[in-house]
């Protein structure tokens, strides 16, 4: 696992955006795994800027989102369908039929999950999986105690996640109890995982995922076993890392060719 510690949330978003833009420029027909949440807002803003100002081309790209709330249709303002449209898809030249988000209104959950996984396989698998981190160490919506071999399925959110995600919903509307999410095993099948996190409330989960034992109580810790995982965090999120100085040293002394492989030329 490569850990890159940057000075601010903005720097994290910029680097996340640059890594994605480099992947798209290098391989326009890439299959991206996409995430939602506050962390990704700046990343998608960066990609929209690259499209508008530099002509970054999304026309051959395929995307698969990690998760969706059960019971929210695509037009619900708090659905991840709406989030993706507002933050990214409405502003770039991606073909809508190439974008995939779990259907929170599907009538047969097991069949839908099976078909979603089959669509990822048919597209050739995920080249680059973007990930946020839950305060409790979840990735996608794989809450603590999720099997580290889990596949796409319905999950029940923990009270903590429902409390944190309350901010995505207007007053009077409660956070849904159930979600559809790609499983931990699906995430581990991506060729490259890119996890972004910033802010002090992520610091305990970051420390546990990077330096703790691999444990279903922190599903993100399984990324220690991924052959190509990049973690980009800010100083606040990295505050509890014992090896923070080492991670900074490694990044400062990274050979230029290796940096270019990750995020292209500056
Ligand atoms: C949410 C989502 C994740 C997201 C994470 C962090 O609950 N299921 O996809 O990455 O938790 O959210 P945020 O970026 O808002 O902190």
Boltz pocket constraint, residues with backbone or C-beta under 6 A from the ligand:
constraints:
  - pocket:
      binder: B
      contacts: [[A, 35], [A, 36], [A, 37], [A, 38], [A, 39], [A, 40], [A, 66], [A, 67], [A, 131], [A, 132], [A, 133], [A, 134], [A, 135], [A, 138], [A, 139], [A, 140], [A, 141], [A, 161], [A, 165]]
      max_distance: 6.0
